[in-house]
Amino acid sequence: MTHGEFGPHDGAADRFLDALDRLDTPEIVALGAAGGGVVGTDALDPQVIARAELRLELREIARRAGRLDAVRAIGREVERWAGSAQHWFPAGVAGTSEVAASLGPRLAALSIVLDAAYGVVLADQLRESELTLLLGPWRDLAGDPFGLGDPDEAGGPR
């Protein structure tokens, strides 16, 4: 088991980030819609509520596991991805490039992408139901980051 920048699940984190960089705009929009409360999902939906409650616990889970630095590292990579479509234009000039147009969907998908990223880093610290909640929309769209890697990296539920 390697312990790189993203903790013991470094390989899965690398696969996650590679897949993130390959997402096209319709896939990013689908992730945003899966996030709940933003587009397409009622904020009172039980899954949306459960996801919000779990998000509040993730920092403590990461702290107890000694993975705050790993969570911060993958968070920085997701932040880079979310902001990579930003282009600065002079006042009064609208950006028209396809890359600039993808900024909105990336920001809308940010919470669901961060959920998946944190789920990858903390996989072995989460219950199976928690991991499914965090990674479910990502797995449906981009596949399981643990699907192709080292079996020692699978990170079973706590």
C-alpha positions in Angstrom: 0.0 0.0 0.0 1.5 3.3 -1.0 1.2 6.4 1.0 1.6 9.3 -1.4 0.2 12.8 -1.4 -3.4 11.5 -1.3 -2.8 8.9 1.4 -3.1 5.1 1.1 -5.5 5.4 -1.9 -3.0 7.4 -4.0 -3.6 5.2 -7.1 -7.4 5.6 -6.9 -7.0 9.3 -6.4 -4.8 9.6 -9.5 -7.4 7.6 -11.5 -10.1 9.9 -10.2 -8.2 13.1 -11.1 -7.4 11.7 -14.6 -11.1 10.9 -15.2 -12.0 14.4 -13.9 -9.7 16.0 -16.5 -11.4 14.0 -19.2 -15.0 15.0 -18.4 -16.8 16.9 -21.1 -19.4 19.6 -20.5 -22.6 17.3 -20.7 -21.0 15.0 -18.1 -20.1 17.9 -15.9 -23.7 19.2 -16.1 -24.9 15.7 -15.2 -22.7 15.7 -12.1 -24.0 19.1 -11.1 -27.6 17.9 -11.4 -26.7 14.9 -9.2 -25.5 17.2 -6.5 -28.9 18.1 -5.3 -30.3 21.4 -4.2 -28.8 23.2 -7.2 -30.4 21.6 -10.3 -32.9 18.9 -10.5 -33.1 17.7 -6.9 -35.2 18.8 -4.1 -33.2 20.2 -1.1 -35.5 18.2 1.2 -34.7 14.9 -0.6 -33.4 12.4 2.1 -30.2 11.7 0.0 -29.4 15.5 -0.2 -29.9 15.8 3.6 -27.7 12.7 4.3 -25.0 14.0 2.0 -25.0 17.4 3.8 -24.8 15.8 7.2 -21.9 13.5 6.1 -20.1 16.6 4.7 -20.1 18.0 8.2 -18.4 14.9 9.5 -15.7 14.5 6.9 -13.2 16.9 8.4 -13.3 15.0 11.7 -13.0 11.7 10.0 -10.0 13.0 8.1 -8.4 14.4 11.2 -8.9 11.1 13.1 -7.3 9.2 10.2 -4.4 11.6 9.9 -5.4 12.6 6.4 -6.2 16.3 6.6 -3.2 17.0 4.3 -4.4 14.4 1.8 -7.9 15.9 1.8 -6.4 19.3 1.3 -4.2 18.1 -1.5 -7.0 16.5 -3.5 -9.2 19.5 -2.7 -6.5 21.8 -4.3 -6.6 19.6 -7.4 -10.4 19.8 -7.6 -10.2 23.6 -7.1 -7.7 23.8 -10.0 -10.0 21.8 -12.2 -13.0 24.0 -11.2 -11.2 27.2 -11.9 -9.3 26.1 -15.0 -12.1 27.4 -17.2 -11.8 30.9 -15.8 -10.6 33.5 -18.2 -10.3 37.1 -17.3 -11.7 39.6 -19.8 -11.5 43.4 -19.8 -14.6 45.1 -18.4 -17.5 44.9 -20.8 -16.1 42.2 -22.9 -17.9 38.8 -22.7 -15.9 35.6 -23.1 -17.2 33.4 -25.8 -14.8 30.5 -25.8 -16.0 27.0 -25.1 -13.7 26.8 -22.2 -15.1 29.9 -20.6 -18.6 28.6 -21.1 -17.8 25.5 -19.1 -17.1 27.5 -15.9 -20.7 27.5 -14.8 -21.2 23.7 -15.0 -17.9 23.1 -13.3 -18.9 25.3 -10.4 -22.4 23.7 -10.2 -20.7 20.2 -10.1 -18.1 21.3 -7.5 -19.8 19.9 -4.4 -20.4 16.5 -5.9 -16.9 16.3 -7.3 -15.5 17.2 -3.9 -17.7 14.6 -2.3 -16.2 12.0 -4.6 -12.6 13.2 -4.1 -13.0 13.1 -0.3 -14.6 9.7 -0.6 -11.6 8.4 -2.5 -9.1 9.7 0.1 -11.2 8.5 3.1 -12.6 5.2 1.6 -11.2 2.9 4.3 -12.6 5.2 7.0 -16.2 5.3 5.8 -19.1 2.9 6.1 -20.1 1.3 2.8 -23.3 3.4 2.9 -21.3 6.6 3.3 -18.9 5.7 0.6 -21.9 4.9 -1.7 -23.4 8.3 -0.9 -20.2 10.2 -1.7 -19.1 8.2 -4.7 -22.4 7.1 -6.2 -23.0 9.9 -8.7 -19.3 9.8 -9.7 -19.3 6.0 -10.2 -22.5 6.2 -12.3 -20.9 8.7 -14.6 -17.1 8.2 -14.6 -16.7 4.7 -13.1 -15.2 3.5 -9.9 -11.7 4.9 -9.2 -11.0 1.7 -7.2 -12.1 -0.6 -10.0 -8.7 -1.1 -11.8 -6.2 -0.6 -9.0 -4.2 -2.6 -6.6 -6.4 -4.9 -4.5 -4.7 -3.7 -1.3 -5.9 -0.2 -2.2 -9.6 -1.2 -2.3 -10.3 0.4 1.0 -13.1 -1.5 2.6 -15.6 0.2 4.8 -14.9 0.8 8.5 
